[in-house]
Amino acid sequence: MSSTSLAVLTKARAKFGKQLKERDYSNLLACQSVAEVMVYLKSHTHFASVLADVNERDVHRGRLEQLLRQELFNEFDSLCRYDSDVSSGFSRFIVEQIEVEQILRFLILLSANATEKFIFQFPSFFAKHTEIDVNRLANAENYEEFLAALSSTPFFKLLKRFRPDENGKLPVAEIEVALYDYVFHNLLELVVAKTKGQEREELRSMFFTVNDYMIFSKILRLKKYYDLPPEAIKKTLFLRYTNISPKLIDKMCRAQSTGEVFAVMQSAGTGRMINKIGYNYAGDIPPRVKYKLAKHNIHFSVNPSVVMISYMFTSETELMNVISLIEGIRYQLDRKTIKSLLIL
């Protein structure tokens, strides 16, 4: 291991050590107002510097989340560029993930004739990191103008084959699969090209397992709320990078109940993690699995790239927790309910 790689591993673990502990969450759950939460975060946690100029008595959720996401992005970007080719490749992965999130958000707004909302929620700090013409995208009024805003990006070629149907409806679910397939294809190409042995296997296992549970969760949601036929469900799934066999995927899609979907998933090796995590609903399972895997890798992996990506995952979880906690207190949910929303 090079001295630079060792430094990245050490730095990521040190940063993980500064994340909120259970005692911090206990203290935050005891707060009676959002202002009290902000005072605690500014006085006793690593969020102090990023929140220094935020008025704790006039906290706007949108601004707060953007500040925290900006800090998270800058930290990831700095950490990724600190080491080898694989680390800089992870930096591109992070950028592509945000690009896909924003593209899908715009398409949902376009389908609802509400594109004027796009620019107000766009993370302004991200504009200088993307080839997407953000202003042109924000002003697009149809799919052709949307494509034009992406003309200088790799997404243009990918998305130009899609079109609204005769009723003007966009195949957003199919577009989502195509976009994430592109992002993960690039990621796995990087892993294969730049890593080997245990490092490659650990990275592959982590990304595949997270996707396994995303597939499982989506099948549950589509069967419970939309009662879609099996083939329609399969079209919405990200199937190229999964440990679950096609046979088990088919069985879950054809299951007659959500209980049967659970039984099929738990019959697979990867599905046994369901009993090892606490969860409130099906959509809660993937982020909890992701956090459990990441926390384990930070403590036990000796591969810097694995520890770095795992630290990123735990940081994303911490950000989700802070936002959930602040929103829960703002809307006066009881302490037990708020705690159930947190991934600890």
N, C-alpha and C positions, 0 to 999 in steps of 0.2 A: 504494500500500500504506500503510495506516495505521501510526502508530507502535506501536500495540498489536500489530498483526499482525506487524510486523517484530520486535518483542520476542519473540513466541512462536516465530518461525522461528529467531531467534538462540539462544533458550533451549534449544530442542529440539536444535539442532546441537551446542551446548555440552555438553549432557547425553550426547549420543551419543559425543562425544569422550572422555568419562570411562568409557565401557564397557570391558570387558576386551579387551585386545589379544592378539595372537598370543603375545607374550612372556609374558603373564600365564598363558595356557593352557599354555604350555610349562613354566613354573614349577610350575603346579598339577599337571600330569601327572607331574612329578618327585617329588611328595609321596608318602610311604610310608604315610600313614594319614589318616583323616578329620580327626583333630586337627591335623595339619600343614596340611591344606587350609584349615581354619577359621582358623588363625593367619595364613596368608597373606592370606586374604580380609579379615580384620579389620585387618591391618597395612598392606596395600599397595593396596587397591581402594576403590571408592566404596561397597562394602557395609559398611564399618567401622561406621557409626553404627547401622544396623539390627541388626547382629550383636553389638553391644557387650556385651549382657547374656547372650549365649549361651555356655554353658560348652563350650569346644571339645573337652573330653574326655568329654562326655556328650551328644552331639548326637542328638536324636530327629528322624528324617527328616520326620515329619508336622508337628512344631512348626516346624522350619526352613523347610519349604516354605510353611507358612501365614504365617510372618513375612515371607518374601520376597514372597509374593503380596500381602500387605497393603500393603507398602511400594510395590509396583508399582501397585496400584490407587490408592492415595492420590496418587501422583505423576501418574498419568494424569488423575485427577479434577481435581487442581489445575491441570494444564496445560490441560485442556479448558475449564475455567471462566474461563480467563484472557483469552479473546478473544471472538469474535462468536457469533452464533446457531448457525453451523455447528459451532463448537467445543463449545458446550454440547450440541448434538445428538449429537456423538460421545461425550460423557459418558454419555448415555442408551444409546447403542449398546453401550458397555462393560458397563453394568449389565445390559442385556437378555441379552448373551452369557453372563454369569455365571449369571443366572437360568435360562436354557435349559440350561446345563451341569448345574445342580443338579436341575432338574426331570427331566431324562433319567436322571441318576444315581439319583434316587429311584425312578423307574419300573422301572429295571433291578433294583434291590433288591426292589421290590414283586413283580416277576415271580419272583424267587428266594426269596420269603418271608424276606427278610433286612433288613427296614427298620430294625431296631434299630441297624444300622451307620451309618445316614445322619447322625445328629446328630454323631457322633464325627469325621466327616470334613468337616462343613460349615464353611466359612470364617466363623468367628464375627464377624469385623470387618464382614462384609457385611450382617448382619441389619438394621442401621439404614438401609441404602440400598435395601431392597426392600420392595414392598407384600405380598409373600408372607408368610403367617402361618407362620413357620418352626417354631414349637413345635407348631402344629396339624398341619403337614405331617409332622413327625418322628413324630407319634403316629398318623398315618393307617394303617389296616389294610386298606383296600380302595380301589378307584378312586373311589367316591362320596365317601369321606372326603378323598381326595387332591384332588378337585375343590373340595370345600368350603374347603380350605386356600388355594385360589387364587381364591376367589370375588370378592375385591376387586381382582383384577388383570385386565389385558387378556387373559391367557392362558386365563381361564375359558371365555369364549365360544368361543375357538379349539379348546379340548380337550374340551368337553362332547359333541361329536359322535362322539368315539371311545368305544368300549366293549370290554371283554374279550370274547373269543369264548366258545363253549359250554364250552370246556376251561379257561377262565380266563386264556387267553393274551392279552397286550396287543400291539397292532400298533406296537411301539416304533419300528420303522424309519419307518413312515408318520407317526407323531407327530413324530419328529425332523425330517423334511422340512417338515412344517407349521410347526413352531416356528422353524426357521431361515429359512423363507420369510417369515414374519412379521417377523423381525428385519431381514433384508436389504431387505424391502420398505420398512420405515420408514427405513432408512439411505439407500436410493436416492432415496426421496421427498425426504429432507433435502438430498441432493446436488443434485438437480434444482431444488429451490426456492431454495436459498441460494447456489449457485455457478453459474458460467457459463464459457464459453470453455475455455481450456487447463486451468484448475483443475478444472472438471467432468470433462473428458476424462481427466485424469491419475488422478483418484479412481476414476472408473468403470473405467478400464483395470486399475488395481491390484486392485480387488475382484473383477472378472470373471476376471482371469487366475488369481488364487489359487483361485477356485471351479472354473475349468477343470481345474486339476490335482487338486483334491479329487474331482471327478467321475471323472477318469481313474484315480486311485488306488483309488477305491471299486469301479469296474468290474473292475479287475484282481483285487482282493481277493475279491470275490464270485464271480468266475469260477474263481479258483484254489482257494479253500477250500470253497465252497458249491455250485458248479456250477449256479447258478440260471438259469432260462430268461430270455430277453431282456426280456420284459414285466415280470417280477418284479424284475429289476435296475433297470429304469427307474423303478419306483415308489419306489425308495430314493434317487434322485438329485435334486439341487437344480438344476432345469433352467431356471428363469425368468431367471437372471442368468448367462449364459455366452456366450463367443465361439464355442463349438463349435456347428456346424450340427446340426440334428436328424438329418440324413442320416448324419453322422459318428458321432453318439451311437449311432444305430441299428446302424451297422457295428461299433462297438466292442462293443456288447451282444450281437451275433450272432457275434462272432469265435469261431473254434474253438480258439484258444490265446492265452496271454498275450503271446506274441511277436507275434501278429497285432494284438492290442490296441495294443501299442507302435507297430507300423508305421502303423496308422490314425492314432493321435494325432500321430505325428511328420510325417504328411503334411499336417497343419493348421499354419498359421502359428504359432499359440500353442505347439504341441508341440515346436517346434525348440529350446526352452530345455532340453529333457531332456539334450541332448549338452553343454550348457554348465555343468552342475552335477555334482558328485560325489555319488553316493548309494549306499546299501547295499542297499536294498529299496524296493519300490514305495511303501510308506507313508511313506518318508523323503523322497520327492520334493516333496510340497506345502509342508512347512515350509522346505525349502531354496530353493524358488522364491520363497516369500514373503519370505525374508530377502534374497535377491539383489535382488528388486525394491525392497524397502524401503531397502537400503543405497544403491542407485543413486539413488533419489529424494531421500534425505537430502543427497547430494552435489550433485545437479544441478537439482532442482526449485526454482523461485522462489516457489512457492505455500505459504504457512504451513500450511494445513490438510493438504496432502500431506506435508510434512516432519513435521508433528506425528504423523499416523497412522503414517508410516513409522518414526518413532522408537519408537512403541508396539510395532510389530511386531518391531523389533530387540531391544527390551527383553524381550519375551516369549521370544525365541530365547535371549537371554543367560541368562534364568532356567532354561530347559530345559537349557542346557549345564551350568550349575552343579549342578543336581539330578542329571543324568546322570553328571557327573564324580564327585560325592560317592558316589553309589550304586555306580559302577564300582570305586572304590577300596575302599569298604566290603566289597564281595564279591570283592575281590582279582582283578579282571580284569586282563589284561596291558595295558600302556600303549597298544599299537597298537589293541587292541579298543576301549578307552575313547575314544581319539582319533577313531575311526571313527564314534562316536556323536554327536560334537560337530559343530555347524554353524558353520563358521568363515568 
